[in-house]
Amino acid sequence: MARLIQGHDDEWVLRDEWGIEDIRNVDDGEHDLTDEDCLNIMRVAETAFDANIGLNWESIASAIDFYIDCKDNGTPMFYRGQPIKVTA
């Protein structure tokens, strides 16, 4: 849901917020995601963010697919230069 808020220096900004339950809704129970999984998926989505596309159901679904593939294959993932801790 997009929200118009007054941000820093009294500037108005439009913010679109996505949370853990949104990630689970996109996944639709396919992967039994933990809160940690959902947070890591949000990290993947942030890293892959393209302002021309924005965050949407498809970009979140792609982040879920990427995360699950990396988790299943043991492929290391990084967020802001730090490894993403993935528990089995």
N, C-alpha and C positions, 0 to 999 in steps of 0.2 A: 504494500500500500504506500503510495507516495504521500509525502507530507510537506507542506510549506512551513518552514520554521525560520526564525530569526537567528542567524548564526553569529560568527565573530564580527566584531566591529559593526554590529547592527545591520549587517547585510542579510538579505532574504535569500534562502537557498531551498531548493526542492530536493528532498531526500527520499530515496526508495529503500526501505529496510527489509532485509531477509533474515530470518532466524532459523533455529534448529528445526522447529516444526515445519517450516516451509521446505527444508531439505528433505525431511521425512515424507512430506506430502508428494513431492516430485518423485521420490524413490518408490512410493506406493507399497512399502513393505517388502520389496524385492530382496533387500540385503540385510534386514534386521540391524540397522545402523545404530551405533551407540552415540551418546553426546559427543564423545571424542572424535568419532568418525565424521559426524556432521560438522564439527568445528574445523577439522582438517579439509573437508570438502569446501567449506567457505574460504579457507586459505587458498586452495587450488583455484577457485573461482576468482578470487581477488587477483591472484598472480596472472591469470589469463584474461583479465578484464580488458575489454576493448570499448572505448567510449562511443564508437560508432554503432555498436550493437547494444551495449548496456547489459544489465543483468536481467535475465528473463528465464522462463521455464526451460527453454532449450539450452541455454548456457549453463544453468544449474545441472541439468541432466547430463551434459557433456562432462562437467566437473565430477559428477558422481561416477560416471563410466571410467574416466581417467584414474580417479582415486582407487576404485575397486580393482582395475587392471594392475596398477602399480602395487597395491597391497597383496593381491594374489600372486604376482610374479616376484615379489621381493625387490622391486625397483625402488631405489631411494628417491625421495621427494624432498624439496627444499622450499622454505618460506622465508623470504627476506634474508637469504644467505644461510639460514639455519636448517638443519635436517628436521623433517617432520617425523615425530615419534609415532610409529604405528604399532599397535599391539594386535596380536592375532586373535 
